[in-house]
Amino acid sequence: MNTVHAPVDPVVLARAVSKVKRHVLPLFVVMFIVNYIDRVNIGFVRSHLETDLGIGAAAYGLGAGLFFIGYALFEVPSNILLQRFGAKVWLTRIMFTWGVVATAMAFVPNETWFYILRFLLGVAEAGFFPGVVYYFTKWLPAGERGKAMAIFLSGSAIASILSGPLSGALLSIEGLGMRGWQWMFFIEGMFSVVLCGFVWFWLDSLPKDAKWLSQAESQALTDCIDEEQRQRELAAGETGKVKHSAFRLLRDPQIMLFCFLYFSISLTIYGCTFWLPSIIRSMGGLGDFQIGLYNSIPWIISVVAMYLFAALAARYKWQQAWASSAFIIAAIGLFASTTGGPVFAFIAICFAAIGFKAASSLFWPIPQAYLDARISAAVIALINSVGSLGGFVAPATFGILEERTGSIEGGLIGLASVSLIAGILVFMTKTRKGSGNGTGISTRAAASPA
């Protein structure tokens, strides 16, 4: 028998949504900043690892990419466990374990342990991003999730801005028998360990657990989100429990397309992230801190672009067109970076960053509108894990190319080609009226039994 709730008071709901945003969004942004720095900070110590440990370009690229293998393998199991144990417990656990492994990077003795710890860091971080996305589905109405995602995703761009100057400054620390790169890993990793204590006391798993919400506000959120799910079920014509094995989900062409689109985004972002400090270093005459400052410039530009694209997409509701535009901007910038010297390459990547960072925030509302909430956690994790393999392919390929040819131009052309293809294929996402967020993708295929 279905429970019938009274109509949700829009004033109470708006007040509850505002409280949720103020309470959890700043923390999630900080968590994402710390998460992203611990993931990509090896880009600033590549030359130090080569000098002190003998880790060359190919080994560096492989180690940078191995993170994403561990991440992909454990992403779906981690998000399923999040549903079992609750967001508070599981997100705190994720942050603690990634902080411990990130700290251990300070004591890596050789190439083998470099590979092992990068893989383990991916295992530790698995589930964080889709866990936050799933958290939003339990706390915010559909119309608010896109804006929340744009704010949350800005954490990666902010982290990219901060990571350069921060890591460059930490690299100057020497003492207690540790080199600058060791202090960088140790301090940045331990910050995550300390922060997870605050996360434990601040987060709640569900609106009903939040003492900072009134009973009316908590009920309004719960009723609104439950009603949205009932409407999706009616539109999809599905009842009962939905099974969601990874193989069954991958039989849905739309989910496969989402995986490819996110793979394209990850391929581009991490290809540039892990090699941008080296491109800047090739400009000549720059120290670690100066390289860090230059590294911040593309990401400062991209933060502005992300908010501008999000505002335009909210006003002129055709999400696929905006995402396509972002992919094409990325493709043009990446191709242009191969046509000049190091300074021109840096300027071109600044332009490309407008596209690939905007694409990352414009992408997620599309699959969110497609998915039935009963399978959203598993599918979001699947898209993120398969798509994130781009983070393995790009640095590993760039490392091999540089070691064999002395150049990464072929890799940049490859990234441009993939971005262009993604800009075309994004229009193949199916839409229907009435989804509530401007994308309107059908839930039927994702929820259908095999």
C-alpha positions in Angstrom: 0.0 0.0 0.0 1.4 3.4 -1.0 1.8 6.1 1.6 0.1 9.4 0.7 1.8 12.5 1.9 0.3 16.0 2.1 1.5 18.4 -0.5 5.0 19.8 0.2 5.0 23.4 1.4 7.3 25.2 -1.1 8.4 27.7 1.5 9.5 25.0 4.0 11.1 23.0 1.1 13.1 26.1 -0.1 14.2 26.8 3.5 15.4 23.2 3.9 17.2 23.2 0.5 19.0 26.4 1.5 20.1 24.9 4.9 21.4 21.7 3.1 23.5 23.8 0.7 25.0 25.9 3.5 25.7 22.9 5.7 27.1 20.3 3.3 28.3 22.0 0.1 31.3 23.9 1.7 32.5 20.7 3.3 32.2 18.7 0.1 34.1 21.4 -1.8 36.9 21.3 0.8 36.9 17.5 0.7 37.1 17.5 -3.1 39.9 20.1 -3.0 42.0 17.9 -0.6 41.1 14.7 -2.6 42.2 16.2 -5.9 45.4 17.6 -4.5 46.4 14.2 -3.0 45.6 12.6 -6.4 47.5 14.9 -8.7 50.3 16.3 -6.6 52.8 13.9 -8.2 52.8 16.1 -11.3 54.9 18.6 -9.4 57.6 16.1 -8.3 58.2 14.2 -11.5 61.7 15.7 -11.9 62.5 15.0 -8.2 61.3 11.4 -8.5 63.6 10.9 -11.5 66.6 12.5 -9.7 66.1 10.7 -6.3 64.5 7.4 -7.3 65.4 7.0 -11.0 61.7 7.0 -12.0 61.7 7.9 -15.7 58.9 9.3 -18.0 57.3 5.9 -18.8 57.4 4.7 -15.2 56.0 8.0 -14.0 53.2 7.9 -16.5 52.3 4.3 -15.5 52.4 5.1 -11.8 50.2 8.2 -12.3 47.7 6.1 -14.3 47.7 3.1 -11.9 45.7 5.2 -9.5 42.7 4.9 -11.8 42.9 1.1 -12.2 42.5 0.7 -8.4 39.8 3.4 -8.5 37.8 1.7 -11.3 38.0 -1.8 -9.8 36.6 -0.7 -6.4 34.3 2.1 -7.4 31.1 0.2 -7.6 31.6 -2.0 -4.5 32.5 1.1 -2.5 29.3 2.9 -3.5 27.2 -0.2 -2.8 28.8 -0.3 0.7 28.0 3.4 1.1 24.3 2.6 0.8 24.7 -0.2 3.4 26.7 1.7 6.0 25.5 5.3 5.3 27.3 8.3 3.9 28.6 9.5 7.3 30.5 6.3 8.0 31.6 5.5 4.5 32.8 9.0 3.3 34.7 9.3 6.5 36.4 5.9 6.0 37.2 6.8 2.4 38.9 10.1 3.5 40.9 8.4 6.3 42.3 5.6 4.1 43.2 7.9 1.2 45.0 10.3 3.7 47.0 7.4 5.1 48.1 6.2 1.7 48.8 9.7 0.5 51.0 10.3 3.5 52.9 7.0 2.9 53.9 8.4 -0.6 56.5 10.4 1.3 58.4 7.3 2.1 58.3 5.5 -1.3 61.7 3.9 -1.8 61.6 2.8 -5.4 59.7 2.4 -8.6 57.8 -0.8 -7.4 56.5 0.9 -4.3 55.6 3.9 -6.4 53.3 1.7 -8.4 51.9 -0.1 -5.4 51.0 3.1 -3.5 49.5 4.8 -6.5 47.3 1.8 -7.0 46.3 1.7 -3.3 45.5 5.4 -3.4 43.0 4.7 -6.1 41.5 1.9 -4.1 41.2 4.1 -1.0 39.6 7.0 -2.9 37.1 4.7 -4.8 33.6 5.7 -4.1 34.1 9.3 -3.0 32.9 11.2 -6.1 29.9 9.0 -6.9 29.2 8.8 -3.1 28.8 12.6 -3.1 26.6 12.5 -6.2 24.4 9.8 -4.6 24.3 12.0 -1.4 22.8 14.8 -3.4 20.0 12.5 -4.7 19.0 11.8 -1.1 19.2 15.4 0.1 18.2 17.7 -2.8 15.3 17.8 -5.3 16.2 17.2 -8.9 16.0 20.8 -9.9 18.7 21.7 -7.3 21.2 19.0 -8.0 22.7 20.5 -11.2 23.6 23.7 -9.3 25.0 21.8 -6.4 27.1 19.6 -8.7 28.5 22.7 -10.4 29.6 24.1 -7.0 31.0 20.7 -5.9 32.9 20.2 -9.2 34.4 23.6 -8.8 36.4 22.0 -6.0 38.6 20.2 -8.6 39.3 23.5 -10.4 40.0 25.3 -7.1 42.3 22.4 -6.1 44.2 22.8 -9.4 44.6 26.5 -8.7 45.8 25.9 -5.1 47.9 22.8 -5.7 50.6 24.5 -7.8 51.6 27.3 -5.3 51.0 25.0 -2.3 53.0 22.1 -3.6 55.7 24.5 -5.0 56.0 26.1 -1.5 56.2 22.7 0.3 58.9 21.5 -2.1 61.2 24.1 -0.6 61.0 22.5 2.9 64.1 20.4 3.8 65.0 18.8 7.2 64.7 15.9 9.5 66.3 13.7 6.8 63.4 14.4 4.4 63.5 16.0 1.0 61.1 18.7 -0.2 58.9 16.2 -2.2 58.6 14.0 0.8 57.4 16.9 3.0 54.9 17.7 0.3 53.4 14.3 0.3 53.5 14.0 4.1 51.8 17.4 4.9 49.2 17.1 2.2 48.3 13.5 3.1 48.1 14.2 6.9 45.8 17.1 6.3 43.3 14.6 4.9 43.7 12.4 7.9 43.0 15.3 10.3 40.0 16.6 8.2 38.2 13.2 8.3 37.6 13.8 12.1 35.6 16.9 11.3 33.7 15.0 8.5 32.6 12.4 11.0 31.0 15.0 13.3 29.5 17.2 10.6 27.9 14.8 8.1 24.5 13.0 8.5 23.5 10.1 6.2 19.8 11.2 5.6 17.7 14.3 6.2 15.9 12.5 9.1 19.2 12.3 10.9 20.0 16.0 10.7 19.4 17.8 14.0 20.1 21.1 12.2 16.9 20.6 10.2 13.4 21.1 11.8 11.1 18.1 11.5 9.0 20.0 9.0 12.0 20.7 6.8 13.3 17.1 7.0 9.9 15.8 6.1 9.5 18.3 3.2 12.8 17.1 1.7 12.0 13.4 2.1 8.5 13.8 0.7 9.7 15.8 -2.3 12.5 13.4 -3.2 10.2 10.4 -2.7 7.5 11.9 -5.0 10.1 12.6 -7.7 11.1 8.9 -7.5 7.5 7.8 -7.8 7.0 10.0 -10.9 10.1 8.5 -12.5 8.8 5.0 -11.8 5.4 5.8 -13.3 7.1 7.3 -16.4 9.3 4.3 -16.8 6.5 1.8 -16.2 8.6 -0.1 -13.8 7.7 -1.6 -10.4 9.5 -3.8 -7.9 13.1 -4.2 -7.2 15.6 -3.5 -9.9 18.7 -5.7 -10.4 21.8 -3.8 -11.4 24.8 -5.9 -12.2 27.5 -4.1 -14.1 27.2 -6.4 -17.1 23.4 -5.8 -17.4 23.8 -2.1 -17.1 26.5 -2.0 -19.8 24.0 -3.6 -22.2 22.1 -0.2 -22.2 23.6 1.8 -25.1 22.9 5.1 -23.2 25.0 4.0 -20.2 27.8 2.9 -22.5 27.6 6.3 -24.2 27.8 8.0 -20.8 30.9 5.9 -19.9 32.6 7.0 -23.2 31.7 10.7 -22.7 33.1 10.6 -19.1 36.2 8.6 -20.4 36.8 11.5 -22.8 36.6 14.1 -20.1 38.9 12.1 -17.8 41.4 11.4 -20.6 41.7 15.1 -21.3 41.7 16.4 -17.8 44.3 14.0 -16.5 46.5 14.0 -19.6 46.9 17.8 -19.1 47.0 17.7 -15.3 49.9 15.3 -15.0 51.9 16.8 -17.8 51.2 20.5 -17.5 54.0 21.2 -15.0 56.4 19.5 -17.4 55.2 21.7 -20.3 55.6 24.8 -18.1 59.1 23.7 -17.0 60.1 23.4 -20.7 59.5 27.2 -21.0 62.8 27.5 -19.1 64.2 29.4 -16.2 61.4 28.6 -13.7 61.7 27.2 -10.1 59.2 24.9 -8.4 57.2 27.7 -6.9 57.0 29.7 -10.2 55.9 26.6 -12.0 53.2 26.1 -9.4 52.0 29.7 -10.0 51.9 29.3 -13.8 50.1 25.9 -13.3 47.2 27.8 -11.6 46.4 30.0 -14.5 44.5 27.5 -16.7 42.4 26.4 -13.7 41.6 30.0 -12.7 40.2 30.5 -16.2 38.3 27.2 -16.1 36.5 28.1 -12.8 35.0 31.2 -14.4 34.1 29.2 -17.5 32.4 26.4 -15.4 30.1 28.9 -13.7 29.4 30.8 -17.0 28.5 27.6 -18.8 26.4 26.4 -15.9 24.4 29.6 -15.9 23.8 29.5 -19.6 22.8 25.9 -19.5 20.3 26.7 -16.7 18.8 29.6 -18.7 18.8 28.0 -22.2 17.9 24.4 -21.4 19.7 22.2 -23.9 22.3 20.5 -21.9 23.7 18.4 -24.8 24.4 21.5 -26.9 26.3 23.2 -24.1 28.3 20.0 -23.4 29.1 19.7 -27.1 30.3 23.3 -27.2 32.6 22.6 -24.3 34.0 19.4 -25.9 34.7 21.3 -29.1 36.5 24.2 -27.3 38.7 21.6 -25.6 39.5 19.9 -29.0 40.5 23.2 -30.6 42.7 24.2 -27.7 44.5 20.8 -27.5 45.2 20.7 -31.2 46.5 24.3 -31.2 48.9 23.4 -28.4 50.8 21.2 -30.9 51.4 24.0 -33.4 53.8 26.2 -31.6 56.5 26.4 -29.0 56.2 25.8 -25.2 54.8 29.3 -24.5 52.1 29.0 -27.2 51.3 25.4 -26.0 50.7 26.8 -22.5 48.4 29.5 -23.8 46.5 26.9 -26.0 46.0 24.6 -23.0 44.6 27.6 -21.0 42.0 27.8 -23.8 41.4 24.1 -23.8 40.8 24.1 -20.0 37.7 26.3 -20.6 36.3 23.4 -22.5 37.3 20.2 -20.7 36.5 21.6 -17.2 33.1 23.0 -18.3 32.3 19.7 -19.9 32.9 17.9 -16.6 30.2 19.9 -14.9 27.8 20.0 -17.8 28.0 16.2 -18.2 26.6 14.9 -14.9 23.1 16.3 -15.0 22.5 14.3 -18.2 22.9 10.8 -16.7 21.3 12.0 -13.5 18.1 12.8 -15.4 18.3 9.4 -17.1 18.7 7.2 -14.1 16.0 5.6 -11.9 17.0 6.4 -8.3 16.8 2.7 -7.4 19.9 2.1 -9.5 21.5 5.6 -9.5 24.3 4.8 -7.0 25.5 1.7 -8.9 25.2 3.4 -12.3 26.9 6.6 -11.3 29.7 4.6 -9.8 29.9 2.5 -13.0 30.1 5.5 -15.2 32.7 7.2 -13.0 34.8 4.0 -12.7 34.8 3.1 -16.4 35.1 6.7 -17.5 37.9 7.3 -15.0 40.1 4.8 -16.9 40.9 7.7 -19.1 43.0 8.8 -16.2 45.1 5.7 -16.7 45.3 5.8 -20.5 46.4 9.4 -20.8 49.4 9.6 -18.5 50.6 6.1 -19.3 50.5 6.9 -23.1 52.1 10.3 -22.6 54.9 8.7 -20.6 55.6 6.1 -23.3 55.5 8.7 -26.1 57.9 11.1 -24.3 60.3 8.3 -23.5 60.3 6.9 -27.1 59.9 10.1 -29.2 60.9 12.9 -26.8 57.6 14.6 -27.4 53.9 14.4 -26.3 52.5 16.1 -29.4 50.9 12.8 -30.6 49.1 12.4 -27.3 47.7 16.0 -27.4 46.4 15.4 -31.0 44.8 12.2 -29.7 43.1 14.1 -26.9 41.8 16.7 -29.4 40.4 13.9 -31.6 38.6 12.2 -28.7 37.1 15.5 -27.5 35.8 16.2 -31.0 34.2 12.8 -31.2 32.6 13.3 -27.8 31.3 16.7 -28.8 29.4 14.9 -31.7 28.2 11.8 -29.8 26.8 13.8 -26.8 23.8 14.6 -29.1 23.0 10.9 -29.2 21.7 11.0 -25.7 17.9 10.4 -25.8 15.5 13.0 -24.4 11.9 13.2 -23.5 9.7 15.9 -22.0 9.0 16.3 -18.3 12.3 15.3 -16.6 12.4 18.6 -14.7 16.0 19.6 -15.5 16.1 20.3 -19.2 17.8 17.1 -20.2 14.8 14.7 -19.9 16.5 11.4 -20.6 14.4 8.3 -20.3 14.8 6.0 -17.3 13.4 2.9 -19.0 16.5 1.3 -20.5 18.5 1.7 -17.3 15.8 0.1 -15.2 14.7 -2.7 -17.5 15.6 -6.3 -16.5 17.7 -8.1 -19.0 
